[in-house]
């Protein structure tokens, strides 16, 4: 029988408390690590959203050149101070281009099958039409 003050009982209690404290500190450090990772991710997301508000790439005066990014305010171009730029003028929206027609458009025939001979004839005919 183990008595509360026996050496064997004390060793078991110390071992149990040591195990508990080790588990507690491991879980605490893991929680702190996960929390700091989440805080860093949220700060990065806020910074990214702030940087996406910079309108320089949509401005008329933006050159896209490394040496001279903006012709009006070159020191403020592509920085956070450019978010409230007084000289910002939006580019005109681009008109969509018409679709490009292929040179060799294959015609579908329900009755004919496309064999290698027929294909060569069609390509020769198309090339003759192009060079005319």
C-alpha positions in Angstrom: 0.0 0.0 0.0 1.3 3.5 -0.9 1.2 6.0 1.8 1.1 9.7 1.0 4.5 10.4 2.4 6.3 7.3 1.1 9.2 7.8 -1.4 7.5 5.7 -4.1 4.3 7.8 -3.9 6.3 11.1 -4.1 8.1 9.9 -7.2 4.8 9.0 -8.9 3.3 12.4 -8.0 6.4 14.3 -9.3 6.4 12.3 -12.5 2.7 13.0 -13.0 3.1 16.7 -12.3 6.1 16.9 -14.6 4.2 15.2 -17.4 1.3 17.6 -16.9 3.5 20.7 -16.9 5.4 19.6 -20.0 2.2 19.0 -21.9 0.8 22.3 -20.7 3.9 24.3 -21.9 4.0 22.5 -25.2 0.4 23.3 -25.9 0.9 26.9 -24.8 3.9 27.4 -27.0 2.1 25.8 -29.9 -0.9 28.1 -29.4 1.3 31.1 -29.2 3.1 30.0 -32.5 -0.3 29.6 -34.3 -1.6 32.9 -32.9 1.5 34.8 -34.1 1.2 33.2 -37.5 -2.4 34.2 -37.8 -1.6 37.8 -36.7 1.2 38.0 -39.3 -1.1 36.7 -42.0 -3.8 39.2 -41.2 -1.2 42.1 -41.2 0.1 40.9 -44.5 -3.4 40.8 -45.9 -4.2 44.3 -44.7 -0.9 45.6 -46.3 -1.7 43.8 -49.5 -5.2 45.3 -49.7 -3.7 48.7 -49.0 -1.1 48.3 -51.8 -3.7 47.2 -54.3 -5.3 50.7 -53.9 -2.4 52.4 -55.6 -3.8 53.6 -58.9 -0.6 54.3 -60.8 -0.9 51.5 -63.4 -4.2 53.0 -64.5 -3.0 56.6 -64.8 -2.3 58.5 -68.0 1.1 59.7 -66.8 2.4 56.3 -65.7 5.2 55.2 -68.1 6.0 51.8 -66.7 9.7 52.5 -67.1 12.0 51.8 -64.1 13.9 55.1 -64.4 10.9 57.3 -64.8 7.7 55.7 -63.5 5.5 58.9 -63.5 6.1 62.0 -65.5 4.3 64.3 -63.0 5.3 62.9 -59.6 8.2 60.5 -60.1 9.1 60.3 -56.4 5.6 59.3 -55.3 4.9 56.8 -58.1 4.0 53.3 -56.9 4.1 54.3 -53.2 1.4 54.6 -50.6 1.4 58.3 -51.0 0.2 57.9 -54.6 -3.2 56.6 -53.4 -4.5 60.2 -53.0 -2.6 61.6 -56.0 -4.1 64.9 -57.2 -2.8 64.5 -60.7 -4.3 61.1 -61.4 -6.1 60.9 -64.7 -7.6 57.6 -65.7 -6.8 56.0 -69.0 -9.6 55.5 -71.5 -11.0 52.0 -71.4 -9.7 49.8 -74.2 -12.0 48.8 -77.0 -12.2 45.0 -77.5 -10.5 43.8 -80.7 -12.5 41.9 -83.2 -11.8 38.1 -83.3 -9.0 37.1 -85.7 -10.2 34.8 -88.5 -8.0 31.8 -89.2 -6.3 31.6 -92.6 -7.0 27.9 -93.1 -10.6 27.5 -91.9 -11.6 23.9 -92.1 -15.1 23.4 -93.6 -17.2 20.7 -92.2 -18.9 18.4 -94.7 -21.3 15.9 -93.3 -20.9 13.4 -96.2 -17.1 13.6 -96.8 -14.4 12.2 -94.5 -11.1 14.0 -94.2 -8.4 11.7 -95.5 -4.8 12.7 -96.0 -5.4 13.1 -99.8 -8.4 15.4 -99.3 -6.4 17.3 -96.7 -3.5 18.0 -99.0 -5.9 19.1 -101.8 -7.6 21.5 -99.4 -4.3 22.9 -98.2 -3.0 23.4 -101.8 -6.3 25.1 -102.7 -6.1 27.4 -99.7 -2.4 28.3 -100.4 -3.3 29.1 -104.0 -6.1 31.5 -102.8 -3.7 33.2 -100.4 -1.0 33.9 -103.0 -3.5 35.3 -105.6 
